[in-house]
């Protein structure tokens, strides 16, 4: 069993390198920032494409060896290359979730590929349930920390192959404080949140929401935490934004549905797209990818 796990780990990183070579053959030079669009963020693509200073390049992830096309509603299946100022951005229009059944390495594959292509920053987004009644639904918040209750880690198994770092990764500043400050430059009143990651795909029970509220959770969802761990293992700095798409179960008197999450995203598209655009401009202006 241990040998099998070690083989899986080694193959996952080798596959990421092969995927990176395929992308490099299409997109050319190295990139600086990975952006992953989660639930409710898909409609931001158009605005980001509009401000690209080079022609937008796009690949269907199904055509890249090693990628799993997302199956969750509202998640696209494209990898795009855009340019903000002098910063080259890889834009994933959707993500693979753990609940889709392809395993933890499929979930973090995009992060590993982006790192192999030179990305030093991962900007992750998601749609999430909100535990704070006073926060506004349809508003983005900055993730400052997380609680991982998926029951998984992308670093399970033997140490990754050299020269990569070992599996015991410090997550003290998992969500980079300097990058969070850049967001506050753009949106001074934005809330900061502790994000609680469940496995899914079912929504949480009211009892689970009450329990995680006592643990300090502000937002709850089914993504992001595994990608963050994988990114930090690779030395990438992480910035994560949640769109508050609904009040969490038991706080919201209405039944929860994925369709409602996507509707809030459509209604918030201009707002979240502008935030992403302005944050990427801040990253470029401060040369945040260079330190």
C-alpha positions as CSV (number, residue, x, y, z in Angstrom):
1,X,0.0,0.0,0.0
2,X,2.8,2.4,0.9
3,X,4.6,1.7,-2.4
4,X,1.3,2.3,-4.3
5,X,0.8,5.6,-2.6
6,X,4.3,6.7,-3.3
7,X,3.8,5.8,-7.0
8,X,0.6,7.8,-7.1
9,X,2.4,10.9,-5.6
10,X,5.3,10.7,-8.1
11,X,3.0,10.1,-11.0
12,X,0.9,13.1,-10.0
13,X,3.8,15.5,-10.2
14,X,5.2,13.9,-13.4
15,X,1.7,14.4,-15.0
16,X,1.7,18.0,-14.0
17,X,5.0,18.5,-15.7
18,X,3.7,16.8,-18.9
19,X,0.6,19.0,-18.8
20,X,2.7,22.1,-18.4
21,X,4.8,21.2,-21.5
22,X,1.6,20.9,-23.5
23,X,0.3,24.3,-22.3
24,X,3.7,25.9,-22.9
25,X,3.6,24.6,-26.5
26,X,0.4,26.6,-27.0
27,X,0.9,29.7,-24.8
28,X,4.6,30.2,-25.0
29,X,6.4,32.0,-22.3
30,X,6.2,31.6,-18.5
31,X,3.2,33.0,-16.5
32,X,3.1,34.8,-13.2
33,X,-0.4,34.4,-11.7
34,X,-3.0,31.6,-11.7
35,X,-6.6,32.6,-11.3
36,X,-9.2,29.9,-10.7
37,X,-12.8,30.8,-11.2
38,X,-15.2,29.1,-8.8
39,X,-19.0,28.9,-8.5
40,X,-20.6,32.2,-9.2
41,X,-17.4,33.8,-10.8
42,X,-17.8,32.4,-14.3
43,X,-19.3,35.6,-15.8
44,X,-16.1,37.5,-14.8
45,X,-14.3,36.0,-17.7
46,X,-15.6,38.5,-20.3
47,X,-14.4,41.5,-18.3
48,X,-11.0,40.0,-17.7
49,X,-10.6,39.2,-21.4
50,X,-11.6,42.8,-22.3
51,X,-8.7,44.3,-20.4
52,X,-6.1,41.8,-21.6
53,X,-3.2,43.7,-23.3
54,X,-2.4,40.7,-25.5
55,X,-4.7,38.6,-27.6
56,X,-6.5,36.0,-25.4
57,X,-5.4,32.5,-25.9
58,X,-7.6,29.5,-24.9
59,X,-7.3,25.8,-24.6
60,X,-10.1,23.3,-23.8
61,X,-8.7,21.5,-20.7
62,X,-10.0,18.2,-22.2
63,X,-7.3,18.6,-24.8
64,X,-4.5,19.0,-22.2
65,X,-3.1,15.6,-21.0
66,X,-3.8,15.1,-17.3
67,X,-6.6,17.6,-16.8
68,X,-10.1,16.5,-15.8
69,X,-12.9,18.6,-17.2
70,X,-15.0,20.0,-14.4
71,X,-18.5,18.5,-14.2
72,X,-20.0,20.9,-11.5
73,X,-22.7,23.2,-12.8
74,X,-21.5,26.7,-13.7
75,X,-17.8,25.6,-14.1
76,X,-16.2,26.1,-17.5
77,X,-13.6,23.9,-19.0
78,X,-11.1,26.3,-20.5
79,X,-7.5,27.4,-19.6
80,X,-6.9,30.9,-20.9
81,X,-3.8,33.2,-21.1
82,X,-4.3,36.9,-20.6
83,X,-2.0,39.8,-19.8
84,X,-2.6,42.5,-17.2
85,X,0.1,45.2,-17.5
86,X,3.3,43.1,-17.6
87,X,1.8,40.3,-15.6
88,X,0.9,37.1,-17.5
89,X,-2.2,35.4,-16.1
90,X,-3.3,31.8,-16.4
91,X,-7.1,31.7,-16.1
92,X,-8.9,28.5,-15.3
93,X,-12.6,29.0,-16.0
94,X,-13.7,26.2,-13.6
95,X,-12.3,23.7,-11.1
96,X,-12.5,20.0,-10.3
97,X,-14.0,19.3,-6.9
98,X,-13.2,16.4,-4.6
99,X,-16.8,15.3,-4.7
100,X,-16.6,14.7,-8.4
101,X,-14.7,11.5,-7.6
102,X,-11.4,11.8,-9.4
103,X,-9.3,12.0,-6.3
104,X,-7.3,14.7,-4.6
105,X,-4.5,15.0,-7.2
106,X,-7.1,15.9,-9.9
107,X,-8.4,18.7,-7.6
108,X,-4.9,20.3,-7.3
109,X,-3.6,19.5,-10.8
110,X,-4.2,23.0,-12.2
111,X,-2.2,24.5,-9.3
112,X,0.7,22.2,-10.0
113,X,0.6,22.9,-13.7
114,X,0.5,26.6,-13.1
115,X,3.5,26.4,-10.8
116,X,5.4,24.4,-13.4
117,X,4.7,27.2,-15.9
118,X,6.2,29.8,-13.5
119,X,3.2,31.1,-11.5
120,X,4.2,32.4,-8.1
121,X,0.7,33.5,-7.0
122,X,-2.5,31.5,-6.9
123,X,-5.7,33.6,-6.8
124,X,-8.5,31.2,-6.0
125,X,-12.2,32.1,-6.0
126,X,-15.3,30.3,-4.8
127,X,-19.0,30.7,-4.1
128,X,-19.8,29.9,-0.4
129,X,-22.5,29.9,2.2
130,X,-22.3,32.7,4.7
131,X,-22.6,32.3,8.5
132,X,-22.6,36.0,9.2
133,X,-26.2,37.4,9.0
134,X,-25.0,41.0,8.8
135,X,-22.9,40.4,5.7
136,X,-24.4,41.1,2.3
137,X,-25.3,38.2,0.0
138,X,-23.7,38.9,-3.4
139,X,-20.6,40.6,-1.9
140,X,-17.1,39.1,-2.1
141,X,-15.0,38.5,1.0
142,X,-11.3,37.8,1.5
143,X,-10.4,34.5,3.0
144,X,-7.9,35.0,5.8
145,X,-7.7,31.3,7.0
146,X,-9.3,28.0,6.6
147,X,-10.4,24.9,8.4
148,X,-10.0,21.7,6.3
149,X,-12.7,19.1,7.0
150,X,-12.6,17.4,3.7
151,X,-10.7,14.5,5.2
152,X,-8.0,14.8,2.6
153,X,-4.6,16.4,1.8
154,X,-2.8,16.6,-1.5
155,X,0.4,15.7,0.4
156,X,-0.7,12.3,1.7
157,X,2.0,9.7,1.0
158,X,5.7,9.8,0.8
159,X,7.6,13.1,0.3
160,X,7.2,14.5,-3.2
161,X,10.1,13.9,-5.6
162,X,13.2,16.1,-5.4
163,X,13.8,19.0,-5.7
164,X,10.3,19.7,-4.3
165,X,9.8,20.5,-0.6
166,X,8.8,17.8,1.8
167,X,5.2,17.1,2.8
168,X,5.2,19.0,6.2
169,X,4.2,22.4,5.0
170,X,3.7,25.4,7.3
171,X,0.2,27.0,6.8
172,X,0.6,29.8,9.3
173,X,0.2,32.5,6.6
174,X,-1.6,30.2,4.1
175,X,-3.5,33.2,2.8
176,X,-0.8,35.8,2.2
177,X,-1.2,38.9,4.3
178,X,0.5,41.2,1.8
179,X,-1.9,40.1,-1.0
180,X,-4.9,40.6,1.3
181,X,-3.7,44.1,1.9
182,X,-3.7,44.7,-1.9
183,X,-7.4,43.7,-1.9
184,X,-8.1,46.2,0.8
185,X,-6.4,48.9,-1.3
186,X,-9.1,48.2,-4.0
187,X,-12.0,47.5,-1.6
188,X,-11.3,49.1,1.8
189,X,-14.5,47.8,3.4
190,X,-14.3,44.2,2.3
191,X,-14.8,41.6,5.0
192,X,-12.2,38.9,5.9
193,X,-13.4,35.4,6.7
194,X,-12.4,32.0,7.9
195,X,-13.4,29.5,5.3
196,X,-14.6,26.0,6.3
197,X,-14.1,23.4,3.6
198,X,-16.4,20.3,3.5
199,X,-16.2,17.4,1.1
200,X,-19.6,17.8,-0.4
201,X,-21.5,17.5,-2.7
202,X,-24.5,17.7,-0.4
203,X,-25.1,21.0,1.4
204,X,-24.5,21.1,5.2
205,X,-27.1,20.5,7.8
206,X,-28.2,23.2,10.2
207,X,-26.5,21.3,13.0
208,X,-23.2,21.2,11.1
209,X,-23.5,25.0,10.5
210,X,-24.1,25.6,14.2
211,X,-21.1,23.4,15.1
212,X,-18.6,25.1,12.7
213,X,-19.8,28.5,13.8
214,X,-18.5,27.7,17.3
215,X,-15.2,26.8,15.6
216,X,-14.9,30.2,14.1
217,X,-16.1,29.7,10.5
218,X,-17.6,32.6,8.6
219,X,-18.0,31.0,5.2
220,X,-18.5,27.4,4.2
221,X,-17.9,25.6,0.9
222,X,-16.6,22.5,-1.0
223,X,-13.3,23.8,-2.6
224,X,-10.2,25.9,-2.2
225,X,-8.6,24.4,0.9
226,X,-6.8,21.5,-1.0
227,X,-5.6,23.9,-3.7
228,X,-4.3,26.2,-1.1
229,X,-2.3,23.4,0.6
230,X,-0.9,22.3,-2.8
231,X,0.1,25.9,-3.7
232,X,1.8,26.6,-0.4
233,X,3.7,23.3,-0.7
234,X,5.1,24.7,-4.0
235,X,6.0,28.0,-2.5
236,X,3.2,29.9,-4.2
237,X,1.5,32.7,-2.3
238,X,-2.2,32.4,-2.1
239,X,-5.0,34.9,-2.3
240,X,-8.6,33.6,-2.0
241,X,-11.9,35.4,-2.5
242,X,-15.3,34.0,-1.7
243,X,-18.6,35.3,-3.1
244,X,-21.3,35.1,-0.4
245,X,-23.9,33.3,-2.5
246,X,-26.4,32.4,0.3
247,X,-26.9,32.3,4.0
248,X,-25.9,28.9,5.3
249,X,-28.3,26.1,6.2
250,X,-30.5,26.9,9.3
251,X,-29.6,30.6,9.0
252,X,-31.3,30.8,5.6
253,X,-35.0,29.8,6.0
254,X,-35.1,28.7,2.3
255,X,-33.8,25.3,0.9
256,X,-30.4,25.6,-0.7
257,X,-29.7,24.9,-4.3
258,X,-26.8,25.1,-6.8
259,X,-29.0,27.1,-9.2
260,X,-29.5,29.9,-6.6
261,X,-25.7,30.0,-6.2
262,X,-25.2,30.6,-9.9
263,X,-28.0,33.2,-10.0
264,X,-26.3,35.2,-7.4
265,X,-23.1,34.9,-9.4
266,X,-24.8,36.3,-12.5
267,X,-26.2,39.2,-10.5
268,X,-22.8,39.9,-9.1
269,X,-20.8,39.4,-12.3
270,X,-19.8,43.0,-12.8
271,X,-18.9,43.5,-9.2
272,X,-16.7,40.4,-8.9
273,X,-15.2,40.9,-12.3
274,X,-14.2,44.5,-11.5
275,X,-12.6,43.3,-8.2
276,X,-10.5,40.6,-9.9
277,X,-9.5,43.1,-12.6
278,X,-8.4,45.7,-10.1
279,X,-6.7,43.2,-7.8
280,X,-4.7,41.9,-10.8
281,X,-3.7,45.5,-11.7
282,X,-2.6,46.0,-8.1
283,X,-0.5,42.9,-8.2
284,X,1.1,44.1,-11.5
285,X,1.6,47.6,-10.2
286,X,3.4,46.5,-7.1
287,X,5.3,43.8,-8.9
288,X,4.0,41.4,-6.3
289,X,4.9,38.4,-8.5
290,X,8.6,39.4,-8.1
291,X,9.0,39.0,-4.3
